Amino acid sequence: MQLGLIGLGKMGGNMRERIRRAGHTVVGYDRNPDLADVHSLAELVSSLEGPRVVWVMVPAGAPTQTVIDELGDLLEAGDTVVDGGNSRWTDDEKHAEELAAKGIGFVDAGVSGGVWGLENGYALMVGGDAENIAKVQPVFDALKPEGDFGFVHAGKVGAGHFSKMVHNGIEYAMMQAYAEGWELLEKVDSVTDVREVFRSWQEGTVIRSWLLDLAVNALDEDEHLDKLRGYAQDSGEGRWTVEAAIDHAVPLPAITASLFARFASRQDDSPQMKMIAALRNQFGGHAVESAK
């Protein structure tokens, strides 16, 4: 099938390549002309045969809204827009309603896989009507990991991004637990090789995980994380998860504490946050701050 893809950064560029490897045609647009296949959204839309599918991979909030607005004027009834960024689920409901008034379908897709997705595949959580999702299914099949799992039609519009938001909240708490354990091991005199302790956990233990593997990768590159400043940014989804928990009276003590720990990292050079920063860089290519 043909796909228009808007946003060719760390995730979008690799997704374009993986979809092409599966034999589909991808026409990509990015504000950086060195990355783009076409030079405008209008050119992207005109290069696709109808009914069109256009996938948006730009930052949440105003950037996504701007692209949705422009696509609403360029696309035709029967076309479909997929928002694969990290939009808030309440924005999905708004975008679906705006596009539906013009006969344009909308699907929200929570995408996980980071910089490793090109080779390993992307976990996909999608929301929307089955009819619209079916139009995009060949692309979902190309992006997902091999095997029976990695793709879910999570529910109606907003369900995909809500599921990805909760996924990221859990990720916050898991990273925080590894970081706290690492700092405690580094602090005591009796443990003389913390990196190898982490490595020993990779096989046979109940806490083995991909995040643990990435922690070992980070320690191999910088054994005591001396090169990093103990500062970790938050992408917003942790906050949204906590807000949703408050709205629904669901207790989330671990996820909430991990979010607040990131806020604390901005007040001093936290050892735990060196590990959080290292993990975010390992799985997502997120920027880190060097130690002064």
C-alpha positions as CSV (number, residue, x, y, z in Angstrom):
1,M,0.0,0.0,0.0
2,Q,0.9,3.7,-0.1
3,L,1.5,5.7,3.0
4,G,2.2,9.4,3.6
5,L,4.5,9.9,6.7
6,I,4.9,13.3,8.3
7,G,7.8,13.6,10.7
8,L,11.1,11.8,9.9
9,G,13.0,12.2,13.2
10,K,14.5,9.4,15.2
11,M,11.3,7.3,15.2
12,G,9.7,8.4,12.0
13,G,12.8,8.0,9.9
14,N,13.3,4.4,11.1
15,M,9.6,3.6,10.7
16,R,9.8,4.8,7.0
17,E,12.7,2.4,6.4
18,R,11.0,-0.6,8.1
19,I,7.7,-0.1,6.2
20,R,9.7,0.2,2.9
21,R,11.5,-3.0,3.7
22,A,8.1,-4.7,3.9
23,G,7.4,-3.7,0.3
24,H,5.2,-0.7,0.8
25,T,5.5,2.8,-0.7
26,V,6.2,5.6,1.8
27,V,6.2,9.2,0.8
28,G,7.8,11.2,3.7
29,Y,7.7,14.8,4.6
30,D,9.8,16.6,7.2
31,R,10.6,20.3,7.8
32,N,14.2,19.3,7.3
33,P,14.5,19.1,3.5
34,D,17.5,16.7,3.8
35,L,15.1,14.1,5.2
36,A,12.0,14.7,3.1
37,D,10.8,13.0,-0.1
38,V,8.5,15.9,-0.9
39,H,8.6,19.6,0.0
40,S,5.1,20.3,1.4
41,L,2.1,18.6,2.8
42,A,0.2,19.5,-0.3
43,E,2.8,17.7,-2.5
44,L,2.6,14.7,-0.1
45,V,-1.2,14.4,-0.4
46,S,-1.1,14.9,-4.2
47,S,1.4,12.1,-4.6
48,L,-0.8,9.5,-3.0
49,E,-3.6,7.6,-4.6
50,G,-7.0,7.6,-2.9
51,P,-8.2,6.5,-0.5
52,R,-5.1,7.9,1.2
53,V,-3.6,7.0,4.6
54,V,-1.4,9.7,6.2
55,W,0.6,9.0,9.4
56,V,1.6,11.9,11.6
57,M,4.8,11.6,13.7
58,V,5.3,15.1,15.2
59,P,5.4,16.4,18.8
60,A,2.2,16.4,20.7
61,G,0.1,19.5,21.2
62,A,0.3,22.5,18.9
63,P,2.6,20.9,16.3
64,T,0.2,17.9,15.9
65,Q,-2.9,20.2,15.9
66,T,-1.3,22.4,13.1
67,V,-0.7,19.3,10.9
68,I,-4.2,17.9,11.6
69,D,-5.7,21.2,10.6
70,E,-3.8,21.4,7.3
71,L,-4.5,17.8,6.4
72,G,-8.2,18.4,7.1
73,D,-8.1,21.0,4.3
74,L,-6.0,18.8,1.9
75,L,-7.5,15.3,2.3
76,E,-10.8,14.0,0.9
77,A,-13.7,12.0,2.3
78,G,-12.6,8.4,2.7
79,D,-9.0,9.2,3.5
80,T,-7.6,8.3,7.0
81,V,-5.2,10.1,9.3
82,V,-3.1,8.2,11.9
83,D,-1.6,10.1,14.8
84,G,1.4,8.0,15.9
85,G,3.0,10.6,18.1
86,N,2.5,10.9,21.9
87,S,-0.6,13.0,21.9
88,R,-2.9,13.1,24.9
89,W,-5.9,10.9,24.4
90,T,-8.3,13.8,24.9
91,D,-6.8,15.5,21.9
92,D,-7.5,12.3,19.8
93,E,-11.2,12.7,20.5
94,K,-11.1,16.3,19.4
95,H,-9.1,15.4,16.2
96,A,-11.4,12.5,15.3
97,E,-14.5,14.8,15.6
98,E,-12.9,17.5,13.5
99,L,-11.9,15.1,10.7
100,A,-15.1,13.1,10.8
101,A,-17.0,16.3,9.9
102,K,-15.2,16.1,6.6
103,G,-15.6,12.4,6.1
104,I,-12.0,11.7,7.0
105,G,-11.2,8.8,9.3
106,F,-8.9,9.0,12.4
107,V,-6.8,6.4,14.2
108,D,-4.6,7.0,17.2
109,A,-1.5,4.8,17.5
110,G,0.7,4.5,20.6
111,V,4.1,3.4,19.3
112,S,6.8,1.9,21.5
113,G,10.2,0.8,20.3
114,G,12.5,3.8,20.3
115,V,15.7,3.8,18.3
116,W,15.7,-0.1,18.3
117,G,12.4,-0.4,16.5
118,L,13.9,-0.5,13.0
119,E,15.3,-4.0,13.6
120,N,13.2,-5.3,16.5
121,G,9.8,-3.9,15.4
122,Y,7.4,-1.5,17.2
123,A,4.7,-2.4,19.8
124,L,1.5,-0.8,18.6
125,M,-1.6,0.2,20.6
126,V,-4.3,1.6,18.4
127,G,-7.7,3.2,18.9
128,G,-10.5,3.9,16.5
129,D,-13.2,2.3,14.4
130,A,-12.4,-1.1,12.9
131,E,-13.1,0.1,9.4
132,N,-10.4,2.8,9.7
133,I,-7.9,0.5,11.3
134,A,-8.4,-2.0,8.5
135,K,-7.2,0.6,6.0
136,V,-3.9,0.9,7.9
137,Q,-3.5,-2.8,8.9
138,P,-0.8,-3.6,6.3
139,V,1.4,-0.8,7.8
140,F,0.7,-2.0,11.3
141,D,1.7,-5.5,10.2
142,A,5.0,-4.2,8.7
143,L,5.9,-2.2,11.9
144,K,5.1,-4.7,14.6
145,P,7.6,-7.3,15.8
146,E,7.6,-10.8,14.3
147,G,5.3,-13.2,16.0
148,D,1.7,-13.1,17.3
149,F,2.1,-10.2,19.7
150,G,3.0,-6.5,19.6
151,F,-0.2,-5.1,18.0
152,V,-3.5,-4.5,19.7
153,H,-6.7,-2.7,18.8
154,A,-7.1,-1.3,22.3
155,G,-10.6,0.2,21.8
156,K,-12.3,3.3,20.5
157,V,-10.6,6.6,19.6
158,G,-8.1,7.6,22.4
159,A,-7.6,4.1,23.6
160,G,-4.2,3.7,21.8
161,H,-2.6,6.8,23.3
162,F,-4.2,6.1,26.7
163,S,-2.6,2.6,26.7
164,K,0.8,4.0,25.6
165,M,0.5,6.6,28.3
166,V,0.0,3.9,31.0
167,H,2.9,1.9,29.4
168,N,5.1,4.9,29.8
169,G,4.0,5.4,33.4
170,I,5.0,1.8,34.2
171,E,8.3,2.5,32.4
172,Y,8.9,5.4,34.8
173,A,8.5,3.2,37.8
174,M,10.6,0.3,36.5
175,M,13.5,2.7,35.7
176,Q,13.2,4.3,39.1
177,A,13.5,0.9,40.8
178,Y,16.6,-0.1,38.8
179,A,18.1,3.4,39.5
180,E,17.5,3.1,43.3
181,G,19.0,-0.3,43.4
182,W,22.0,0.8,41.4
183,E,22.7,3.7,43.7
184,L,22.4,1.6,46.9
185,L,24.8,-1.0,45.4
186,E,27.3,1.8,44.5
187,K,27.1,3.2,48.0
188,V,28.2,0.2,50.1
189,D,31.8,-0.8,50.5
190,S,31.2,-4.5,50.3
191,V,30.0,-4.6,46.7
192,T,33.0,-4.0,44.5
193,D,31.6,-4.6,41.0
194,V,28.1,-3.1,40.6
195,R,28.2,-3.4,36.8
196,E,28.7,-7.2,37.0
197,V,26.0,-7.5,39.7
198,F,23.6,-5.9,37.2
199,R,24.9,-8.2,34.4
200,S,24.4,-11.3,36.6
201,W,20.7,-10.4,36.9
202,Q,20.2,-10.7,33.1
203,E,19.7,-14.5,33.2
204,G,17.5,-16.5,35.5
205,T,16.2,-13.7,37.7
206,V,12.7,-12.5,38.1
207,I,13.7,-8.9,37.4
208,R,15.4,-9.6,34.1
209,S,14.1,-7.3,31.3
210,W,15.0,-5.3,28.3
211,L,15.5,-2.2,30.5
212,L,18.0,-4.2,32.6
213,D,19.8,-5.1,29.4
214,L,20.0,-1.5,28.5
215,A,21.2,-0.6,32.0
216,V,24.1,-3.0,31.5
217,N,24.8,-1.4,28.1
218,A,25.0,2.0,29.7
219,L,27.3,0.8,32.4
220,D,29.5,-0.9,29.8
221,E,29.9,2.5,28.2
222,D,30.4,4.4,31.5
223,E,30.9,2.1,34.4
224,H,29.9,4.5,37.2
225,L,28.0,7.0,35.0
226,D,30.5,9.7,35.8
227,K,30.0,11.3,32.5
228,L,26.4,12.1,33.1
229,R,24.7,14.8,35.1
230,G,22.0,13.4,37.4
231,Y,19.1,15.1,35.6
232,A,16.2,13.4,33.9
233,Q,13.5,15.2,31.8
234,D,9.9,13.9,31.6
235,S,8.1,13.7,28.3
236,G,4.7,14.6,29.8
237,E,3.0,11.2,29.7
238,G,4.0,10.4,33.3
239,R,2.2,13.6,34.4
240,W,-0.9,12.6,32.3
241,T,-0.9,9.1,33.9
242,V,-0.9,10.6,37.4
243,E,-3.6,13.1,36.4
244,A,-5.8,10.3,34.9
245,A,-5.3,8.2,38.1
246,I,-6.5,11.2,40.2
247,D,-9.5,11.6,37.9
248,H,-10.5,7.9,38.3
249,A,-9.4,7.5,41.9
250,V,-6.9,4.8,41.1
251,P,-3.9,4.7,43.5
252,L,-0.5,4.8,41.6
253,P,2.1,5.3,44.4
254,A,5.0,3.8,42.5
255,I,4.4,5.7,39.3
256,T,3.7,8.9,41.1
257,A,6.8,8.7,43.2
258,S,9.0,8.0,40.1
259,L,7.6,11.1,38.4
260,F,8.3,13.2,41.5
261,A,11.8,11.8,41.6
262,R,12.5,13.3,38.2
263,F,11.4,16.6,39.5
264,A,13.8,16.2,42.4
265,S,16.6,15.5,39.9
266,R,16.4,19.1,38.7
267,Q,17.4,20.4,42.1
268,D,20.7,18.6,42.5
269,D,23.0,16.1,40.8
270,S,21.1,12.9,41.7
271,P,23.0,9.6,41.3
272,Q,19.7,7.8,40.6
273,M,18.9,10.2,37.8
274,K,22.2,9.4,36.1
275,M,20.8,5.8,35.6
276,I,17.4,7.2,34.5
277,A,19.1,9.5,32.0
278,A,21.3,6.7,30.8
279,L,18.3,4.3,30.3
280,R,16.3,7.0,28.4
281,N,19.3,7.6,26.1
282,Q,19.7,3.8,25.5
283,F,16.1,3.0,24.5
284,G,15.0,6.2,23.0
285,G,18.0,8.2,22.1
286,H,16.8,11.0,24.4
287,A,19.4,13.7,25.1
288,V,21.5,13.6,28.2
289,E,23.4,16.3,30.1
290,S,27.1,15.9,30.6
291,A,28.6,16.1,34.1
292,K,30.4,19.5,34.6
